[in-house]
């Protein structure tokens, strides 16, 4: 029996239509797969760069050169007034208001009184030096031409006023810490453990020592801050003292300022002699 032509043609048309539909579906899937792979490849290649940009801190904008003489003079004026205030409190502690040595003192008490006198006088001289630094630098800033710098901190820490600024801060802070130490020693010597006031002496000494440690923490945080360009010039209070010593030695060996060299030598002799006097057994 021969096949029906119409049914065969309809069947062939349906088969052709089904094949073309499958081909279109396959092409769409291939195109979608290629697009997805391309997009993933682009994200994979760009992701490290994006993470690097996100993790890299933005650089501070370059500041223009400007004159910071007035601001620097104001800062030196602040240090001058505060150092003068501390000097007024150290004068009596280093002279008539300090604990007086007595023949009935025990060896440890006599050593503490000697230490009190040494710390008080050293702190007083240090504050006077800070006042001198601040006064001279402030006058020069108001009278002479000051070079322009990018920031105030650059002028005070890396410019021509680096020695004056580090010097006034070092001597002021050293005198401040010595002042608090003398207050603590004076409280311990005046109201010791065996006095009629009970244990108020250790309480006062511990309170002054607590204030001393808090001051050290505040100073370290302030000294370690960067400038407007996020440049950290000094890490801590110890770094400030080291910077000041380096600048002093540079003045002696580079600029040949012999008066500073003699002053450093006499200071070293005074420290050694004072330490020997404090540890010496009373009566020797």
PyMOL commands that set and color helices and strands:
alter all, ss='L'
color gray80, all
select helices_A, chain A and resi 5-55+69-93+107-143+152-157+162-190+200-223+237-253+258-279
alter helices_A, ss='H'
color red, helices_A
deselect
rebuild
show_as cartoon
